[in-house]
């Protein structure tokens, strides 16, 4: 049975559960249970903190898991893991930040106290910038460290920047790193053939859901004379599907269209002469 480590809470938990469920896995668990077994798919989901997943997948304790790229780097396990698939959620950036007047550039942080919950990343970034900082390690609420007098600056994960602004801080320089949630496996973990197959199935299912979220299916009726123009508007992934209609001079067309462009494509098709234009969301696919 394949064991998949999933975040038990935090910003990665909800999107991970939705993605796995959309991929056909049963991820229901009793309240705060550490395990959930999907008998049909022969998969057991292990609910852990994202930081623990980052540590344990790289050491080979767990076969595969979902965690953040920043957490892998902070755990020092990035080189011990293989990223199987970016998952398109949990986007964040990791920045140095300080009050206005304290530091305008990373060089200005030399010799200053920097509060963070990801000390390994800060150490790497400081060394790369050629500066020395005094680390103040915190488990959470990093943005309050300056106001409390614990530090001169912070290094923290930034999603919207609202928390930093509320604390009177501004980001400094370029991000230390950009991160998103990823599916990972241990670089040295060797699985039996059945386990390798289960991992491949997991990747294909998740990829199919992620791709489906980017597209819609568009169906429309089109005069044959307008078909060349319609093909250019909706080329599809490989080619649109064209079927004859009972009405002479008309065909039915079906094509995949990028979700963000659907309304604009409908406008262009209508001008070209297409009618009965319908849009259907996709749940999953294999391309």
N, C-alpha and C positions, 0 to 999 in steps of 0.2 A: 504494500500500500504506500503510495506517494504521500509524503508529509509536506504540506505547504504552510510556511509561517506567514501570518497576516497580522497587521497592526490591530491591537486590542482597543485602542482609543486614539483620540487626537484627530487632527485634520486629515490624516491618511486613512482612517478607519472607514468612514462612510463611503467615499469613492471606491475604495478597494472592495467593499462588500457589494456595492452596486455592480461593479465590473464583473466580479466572479459570478454573481447571480445571473447577470445577462449572458454570461458564457455557458450557462447550463449547470452550474454547480450548486449544490445545497449547502449553504453556509450558515444555516440556522443553528443556534446554540442556546442552551439554557442560560439563564442570567449569570453572567460573569464566569461561565465555564471556560476552561482553558483549551478544550478540544471540541471539535465538531466533525463527525464522520459522515462522509457522503458514500454510502455503500454502493450505490449504482455506478459511480465513477471511480470507485476504489481509491478515494483520496481522503486524507485526514487533514483538517485545517487546525493549526496550532496558533492560538491567540497570544501574542507577546507584545511587549513594548517595541516600537520601531527601533529604538537604540539597541535592544537585545537581539533583534533580528539581524541588524547590521553586524553585530559581533559574532553571532552563532552560525550564520550561514557560511561566513568565510572560514570558520574553523572546522567546518564539515559536520557539525552537530545536527544541522538541518539540511535537507536536500535543496529546497528552493524557498524563496521568501519575497515579500514585497516590503520595501523600505525606501528611504530617501537617499539620493546620491550624497547629500551633505553628511548624513549620518554614517554612511560607509566610510567617507573620508575621515570623519572625526574619530571613528573606531579604529582607523588604521588598517582597515580590511579591504580597501578598494582594490589592491593588487591581488588579494586572495580570493576575489569573487569575479564572476563573469556576468556582465549585464546581458540578460537575454532579451529584454524588451522594455523600451521606455513606455510609460503608461499614461502620459498626458494629463496627469493631475499632480497636486502637491507642488506646483511651481513656486519657487522661492529664490531669493537672492540673499547672499550673506555679505554684510557690509560692516566696515568700521563706522562708528557714529560718535559724535561729540557735540557739546553745546557750541553755539556760535561764539567765536572769539577764542576758543580753546585750541582748535586745530582746523586748518583749512585744507591740509593735504596729509597723506599718510606719513610723510617725513616728519610732520609736526608732532606725531605721536611718540617719537623716540624718547625713551625714558619715562613715559607716562604709564599710569595704572589703567589696564583695560579689563573690564569685566566681561565674561563670556561663559556660555555653557558648552562651548566647543573649542576647548583649549588647543587641541592638536591643529585645527585649521588656523587658528590665530598664530601659533608658533611658526607654522609653515609660511604664512603670509608675511609675518614680520621678518623672517629670515630672507625671504625673496625680495622684500623692500629694503633690506640692509639696515633695519632698525632693531632696537631692543625694547621690549615692553614688559612691564611687570604684570603678570597674569593674576586676575582675581576670579577664581572659579566659582560659578553659581549654578544652581540646578534650574532656576527659572526666574521670571520677572527681571531679566537682565536690564531692561530699559530704565528701571528705577534706581540702578546702582549709583549713578552720578548724583542724583538728587539726595540720596541717602549718605553721600560722602564716602562711599566705598571705592569709587574709581573716578578717574578723570574722563574716561571714554568707555565705549562698549563695542563689542563685536557681536552682531546678532542676526538672526534670520529675519528678512524683511519680506512681507507679502504685499501689503498695501502702503506701509509707511506711516499709517495713522498712529500707531502706538509710540513710535519714535517722536513724531511731531508733538503728540500730547505730552511727552516727557521733556520737550524743549531741545530735542536732539536733531541733528541733520546728518545725512550720510556723507561719507568722505570718499572721494575717488571712485574708481570702478569697483564692481562687486568682487569680493574675494573669491566667490564661486557662484555659479548658477546651478540650481538643483531641481529635480523633479522625482516623482516616485518611479521606481524601476522594479522589474522582476529580475532577481539574481539567483545564481547558484554558486556553490563553492567551486573554486578553480580545480581543486585536487580531489573532489568527491567523485568516486566512480560508482555508477549505478548498474544494477542488473539490466538486461535488455528490456524487461517489462517496465522498469522504472524510467529508462530513457524514453521509451515510447510514451509513457504517461506525461513526461515533461514536454515532449513535442506536441502532444495533444493540447496540453494547457496553453502553450505558446500560440498555437494555431487558433484556439478558441478566443483567447484574449485579443490577439491581433485582428481576428474577424469582427469582434465587437468594436474595437477602436476604429477600424476602417469604416464600418457601417455608420458610426456616429458622424463621419465626415461627409456622407453622401445621402441623397434621397433618390427614390425611383420616380422618374417623370414619364407619364403616359400622355399621349395626345394624338388627335386625328389630324392628318395633314393632306392637303391636295398634292397629288403626285408632282405637279409642276413646281411646287415649293419645296419638294423633298431635298434637293441639293443644298438649299439655304438652311433648311432645318438640320441636316446632317452636320453642317459647320457649327451650328449653335449648340447642338447636343451630340458631340462625337462619341460620348460614352467612354468607358474604360478601354475597350478594344474597338467596338463598333456598336451602333444602336441596332436594336431588333426591329425589323420592318415587316409588317403583316398586312395582307390585303383586306379591305373592308367590302361589305356587300354593295356599298354604294360606289358606282363607277367613278374612277378618277381620284379616289381617296385611299389612304393607307393609315394603319395604326402604327405608331412608333413608341418604343420604350427604350429609355437610356438612363444610366446613372449620372447624376448631376451633383457637383459640390453643393453641400447644404447651404453654405453662406451665399451662393450665387443663385439660388433657386428662383427668387422673385424676379431678378433681373433677366434670367433666362426665359421665364414665362412671358415677360414683357416683349422680348425680342421674337419669341415664337408667335405671339399673337399678331405682331406687326407683319411677320412673314406669311401669315395666313393659317396658322395652326388653330384648332379649336378643341373644345373638350379637354383642356389641359389639366391633368390631375397630378398631385404630388403625394407620394406615400413614403413615410419614414422607414428606414431599415433598422432591424434589430441585430443582425449578424450577417456575415458573408464569408466567402472564401474566394480570394482573387489570386 
